[in-house]
Amino acid sequence: MNTAQEHGAREQHRLVERWVASLSQLPAVEVIWLEGSLVDDRANPWSDVDLRIALADDVYAQLWETDRAPLLEALGEYLLLWYKGFVRAVTAEGIVVELAARKVSELASQDLYEWKFLFCRLPAGPPRFEKLPERSVAETWPGEPVSVEDVRRRSHFALLKLAIAAQDFCRGEVCAAAFTLDYLRHELFEVMYQRLGIHFGKRNKELSRIFPADFIADLKSTYTEAGQSALDPAAIAAAQVRTLAALGKHLRSLERRGRRWLRAGVVSPPPCEAETRPRSARRDRNGPGWLRSKKRHRARSASLRDPGDRCRPDAGSTARDPRAEGRARPRADPCVENRMTLGGKREAGSGRGNR
């Protein structure tokens, strides 16, 4: 009995045997191999089954992109969870399976971390895959570079939650206070992932392996302590304080990292206010948005003139209207133009024409 069977992955192995026997009956299936934890017996009773197949080029579109039912027939009753690029489903036994297909002509270019061939009918034998070097989680799923602006935004969020947290306890909204605690913990998770340079949520089933010991200790401190009720207001308040303290500690470390990256030129400085406004609100004289704004402004200015100017016979002449003497024509307000571009109409009490 191997290690995988000792850990209770018998159901996965039975499913794989049944699945391979069914797929091997299809003439278009040329190669079948495993990836993931079942390759080197790291599987446990809750492990996924990562199966890969190579299909003949001439039937790839029909069998994989049009009608995949023959490929999944051996699963029995299943629920399809994902079907874009690869298939992810859960069987009636509760086993999650993933199936991906490649063309036979693409096998020579496959670079994999681990694999185990289960079936092959190619005349030349199993393909020779290139083994990729081992990489860390951050190298495999890198996160976005840290910016000073991002740290500032997260700090403001924490301060806002700190300022309004007492309202839930004052009103007796225990569930709302518990929600705030969960919200703060989620923010702490994101900051920790950022500190490690890992895309958020990756390998979340192995946090004890990818997170340092002090990260795990900080996460555990965000929950109510043993013996306390999860809905005890005093326990929730104490957990919120501990969570905010942990969040502040990791934000300070994240800020130092962001400033180092900023000095090294890895990230750009925070954008100015003009760059963060919607594009339609910017006065780009080379773009169509500015032209539309000018046309609306001119039409509006014409509609706001004295109606008598349109009725006089000499309205089109160069003669000046005595009623306009001493009344200087105000210049166009760029703020009005921006508001017109965004909203399509003038806001009440702003710009010209408020007479």
C-alpha positions in Angstrom: 0.0 0.0 0.0 1.5 3.3 -1.1 1.4 6.6 0.7 -1.6 8.0 -1.2 -3.7 4.9 -0.3 -2.6 5.2 3.3 -3.9 8.8 3.3 -7.2 7.6 1.9 -7.0 8.7 -1.8 -8.5 5.3 -2.9 -11.6 7.0 -4.4 -9.4 9.2 -6.6 -7.4 6.2 -7.9 -10.6 4.3 -8.6 -12.0 7.2 -10.6 -8.7 7.6 -12.6 -8.7 3.9 -13.5 -12.3 4.1 -14.6 -11.8 7.3 -16.5 -8.6 6.1 -18.3 -10.4 2.9 -19.3 -13.2 4.9 -20.9 -10.9 7.4 -22.7 -8.7 4.8 -24.1 -11.7 3.4 -26.1 -11.9 6.7 -28.1 -9.6 6.4 -31.1 -9.0 10.2 -31.0 -7.3 10.0 -27.6 -3.6 9.5 -28.2 -2.0 10.2 -24.8 -3.3 10.4 -21.2 -1.3 11.6 -18.3 -1.7 12.9 -14.7 -0.5 16.1 -13.1 -0.7 17.4 -9.6 -0.6 15.6 -6.2 -1.5 12.1 -7.6 1.8 12.0 -9.5 4.0 11.5 -6.5 1.5 10.2 -4.0 1.0 13.5 -2.2 -2.8 13.1 -2.5 -5.2 13.0 0.3 -9.0 12.2 0.5 -9.8 15.8 -0.7 -7.2 16.1 -3.5 -8.3 17.0 -7.0 -7.8 14.8 -10.0 -5.8 16.6 -12.7 -6.0 14.6 -15.9 -4.6 15.7 -19.3 -5.2 14.2 -22.7 -3.8 14.6 -26.2 -6.2 14.5 -29.1 -5.6 14.0 -32.8 -5.4 17.3 -34.5 -8.2 16.6 -37.0 -10.8 15.9 -34.4 -9.7 18.2 -31.6 -12.2 21.0 -32.4 -15.1 18.5 -32.6 -14.3 16.5 -29.5 -13.0 19.2 -27.2 -14.6 22.5 -28.3 -18.0 21.3 -29.6 -19.0 18.1 -27.8 -17.0 17.0 -24.7 -19.6 14.5 -23.5 -17.7 11.4 -24.6 -14.6 12.6 -22.7 -16.6 13.0 -19.4 -18.8 9.9 -19.7 -16.9 7.8 -17.2 -17.4 10.4 -14.5 -21.0 9.3 -14.1 -23.2 12.0 -12.5 -21.3 15.3 -12.2 -21.8 19.0 -11.9 -19.8 21.2 -14.4 -18.2 24.1 -12.5 -15.9 25.5 -15.2 -15.6 24.9 -18.9 -13.4 27.8 -20.4 -10.0 26.6 -21.5 -10.3 23.5 -19.3 -13.1 21.5 -17.6 -13.6 21.5 -13.8 -16.4 19.4 -12.4 -17.4 17.7 -9.1 -18.6 14.1 -9.2 -21.3 12.5 -7.1 -18.6 11.2 -4.8 -17.5 14.7 -4.1 -14.2 14.5 -6.0 -13.2 17.6 -8.0 -11.7 16.7 -11.4 -9.9 18.9 -13.9 -9.5 17.9 -17.5 -7.5 19.7 -20.2 -6.8 18.7 -23.8 -3.9 19.4 -26.1 -3.3 18.6 -29.8 -0.8 15.9 -30.6 1.2 18.4 -32.6 1.6 20.6 -29.5 3.0 17.9 -27.2 6.6 18.7 -28.1 6.3 22.2 -26.7 4.8 21.2 -23.3 6.8 22.4 -20.3 5.5 20.9 -17.0 6.5 20.6 -13.4 5.4 17.0 -12.9 3.6 14.3 -14.9 2.9 10.6 -15.0 1.8 8.9 -18.2 -1.1 6.5 -18.0 -1.8 5.7 -21.6 -0.1 6.2 -25.0 -0.8 4.9 -28.5 1.8 7.1 -30.3 4.1 5.0 -32.5 7.2 6.8 -31.1 6.2 6.2 -27.5 5.3 8.8 -24.8 6.3 12.4 -25.6 9.3 14.0 -24.0 8.1 16.9 -21.9 10.5 19.5 -20.6 10.6 19.7 -16.8 10.3 23.2 -15.5 12.6 24.2 -12.6 11.0 24.4 -9.2 9.8 27.9 -8.4 8.5 29.6 -5.3 4.8 30.6 -5.0 5.7 34.2 -5.5 7.5 33.4 -8.7 4.7 31.2 -10.0 1.9 33.6 -9.1 3.5 37.1 -8.7 1.4 39.8 -7.2 1.2 43.5 -8.2 4.0 45.8 -7.1 3.3 47.7 -4.0 2.7 51.4 -4.3 2.7 54.2 -1.7 -0.7 55.2 -2.9 -2.1 51.7 -2.3 -0.7 51.7 1.3 -2.3 55.1 1.8 -5.6 53.9 0.6 -5.6 50.8 2.8 -4.5 53.0 5.8 -7.5 55.3 5.2 -9.8 52.3 5.1 -8.5 51.0 8.4 -8.9 54.5 10.0 -12.5 54.7 8.7 -13.4 51.3 10.2 -11.8 52.3 13.5 -13.9 55.6 13.5 -17.2 53.9 12.9 -16.8 50.6 14.7 -18.4 51.8 17.9 -21.7 52.4 16.2 -22.4 48.7 15.9 -21.9 48.1 19.6 -23.9 51.2 20.6 -26.9 50.0 18.5 -26.5 46.4 19.6 -25.8 45.2 16.1 -23.7 42.2 17.0 -23.9 40.7 13.5 -22.8 44.0 12.0 -19.8 44.1 14.4 -18.9 40.5 13.5 -19.1 41.5 9.8 -16.7 44.4 10.4 -14.3 42.0 12.0 -14.5 39.6 9.0 -14.0 42.6 6.7 -10.9 43.7 8.6 -9.5 40.2 8.5 -10.0 40.0 4.8 -8.1 43.3 4.4 -5.3 41.8 6.6 -5.2 38.8 4.3 -4.7 41.0 1.2 -1.9 43.0 2.9 -0.1 39.8 3.9 -0.3 38.5 0.3 1.1 41.8 -0.9 4.0 41.7 1.6 4.9 38.2 0.2 4.5 39.3 -3.4 2.0 36.6 -4.1 -1.2 37.1 -6.1 -4.1 37.3 -3.6 -5.8 33.9 -2.8 -3.2 31.7 -4.5 -2.4 28.4 -2.6 -4.9 29.4 0.1 -5.2 25.8 1.1 -1.6 25.8 2.2 -1.3 28.9 4.2 0.8 27.3 6.8 3.4 26.6 4.1 3.5 29.9 2.3 2.9 32.2 5.3 5.7 32.8 7.9 5.0 31.8 11.5 4.4 35.3 12.6 1.8 35.9 9.9 -0.1 32.8 11.1 0.1 34.0 14.7 -1.3 37.4 13.6 -4.2 35.7 11.7 -5.1 33.6 14.7 -5.2 36.7 16.9 -8.0 38.1 14.8 -10.5 35.5 16.0 -12.3 35.3 19.3 -10.4 33.4 21.9 -11.1 29.9 23.0 -14.1 29.7 25.3 -15.6 33.0 24.1 -18.7 33.1 22.0 -18.3 34.3 18.4 -21.2 36.7 19.0 -20.0 38.1 22.4 -19.8 41.9 21.9 -16.8 42.2 24.2 -15.0 39.3 22.5 -15.7 40.9 19.0 -14.5 44.3 20.2 -11.2 42.8 21.5 -10.7 40.9 18.3 -11.3 44.0 16.3 -8.6 45.8 18.3 -6.1 43.0 17.7 -7.0 42.9 14.0 -6.4 46.6 13.6 -3.1 46.3 15.5 -1.9 43.5 13.2 -3.1 45.4 10.1 -1.2 48.5 11.2 2.0 46.5 11.7 1.8 44.9 8.3 0.9 48.2 6.6 4.0 49.8 8.1 6.1 47.0 6.7 4.3 47.3 3.4 4.9 51.0 3.2 8.7 50.6 3.8 8.7 48.1 1.0 6.7 50.4 -1.3 9.0 53.3 -0.7 12.1 51.1 -1.5 10.5 50.0 -4.7 9.6 53.6 -5.5 13.2 54.7 -5.1 14.3 51.8 -7.3 11.8 52.8 -10.0 9.8 49.6 -9.8 6.5 51.5 -9.3 5.4 54.9 -10.5 4.6 57.8 -8.1 1.0 58.4 -7.1 -0.9 60.0 -10.0 -2.0 63.6 -9.6 -5.7 64.5 -9.4 -5.9 65.5 -13.1 -4.7 62.0 -14.1 -7.2 60.2 -11.9 -10.2 62.0 -13.3 -12.3 60.2 -15.9 -10.9 60.6 -19.4 -14.1 62.4 -20.6 -13.5 65.1 -17.9 -10.0 65.9 -19.1 -9.6 68.9 -21.5 -7.7 67.1 -24.2 -7.6 69.5 -27.1 -6.5 66.7 -29.4 -9.5 64.4 -28.6 -13.1 64.4 -29.7 -14.3 64.9 -26.2 -13.0 68.4 -26.1 -14.7 69.2 -29.4 -18.0 67.9 -28.2 -17.6 70.0 -25.0 -16.9 73.2 -27.1 -20.0 72.6 -29.3 -22.3 72.1 -26.3 -20.8 75.2 -24.7 -21.4 77.3 -27.8 -24.9 76.1 -28.2 -25.7 76.7 -24.6 -24.2 80.2 -24.8 -26.3 81.0 -27.8 -29.5 79.8 -26.0 -28.7 82.1 -23.0 -28.4 85.3 -25.0 -31.2 87.9 -24.8 -34.1 86.7 -27.1 -34.2 90.2 -28.6 -30.9 89.6 -30.2 -32.4 87.0 -32.4 -35.4 89.0 -33.5 -33.7 92.3 -34.5 -33.0 92.7 -38.3 -29.5 93.8 -37.5 -28.7 90.8 -35.3 -26.2 89.5 -37.9 -24.5 92.9 -38.4 -21.6 94.3 -36.5 -23.6 97.0 -34.8 -23.5 96.7 -31.0 -26.6 96.3 -28.9 -27.0 99.3 -26.5 -28.4 97.0 -23.9 -25.1 95.1 -23.9 -23.1 98.2 -23.2 -21.1 97.9 -20.1 -21.8 94.2 -19.8 -18.6 92.4 -20.6 -19.0 88.9 -22.0 -17.6 86.5 -19.4 -15.0 84.0 -20.5 -15.9 80.3 -20.8 -15.6 78.5 -17.5 -13.5 75.3 -18.0 -15.3 73.7 -15.0 -18.6 74.2 -16.8 -17.2 72.5 -19.8 -16.0 69.5 -17.8 -19.4 69.2 -16.1 -21.2 69.4 -19.4 -18.9 66.6 -20.8 -19.6 64.4 -17.8 -23.3 65.1 -17.2 -24.5 66.3 -20.5 -26.3 69.4 -19.0 -25.4 72.3 -16.8 -25.7 71.9 -13.1 -28.0 74.4 -11.3 -26.2 77.4 -9.9 -23.0 76.9 -11.8 -21.4 78.8 -14.7 -22.8 81.5 -16.9 -26.4 82.2 -17.5 -27.6 82.4 -13.9 -29.6 85.6 -14.2 
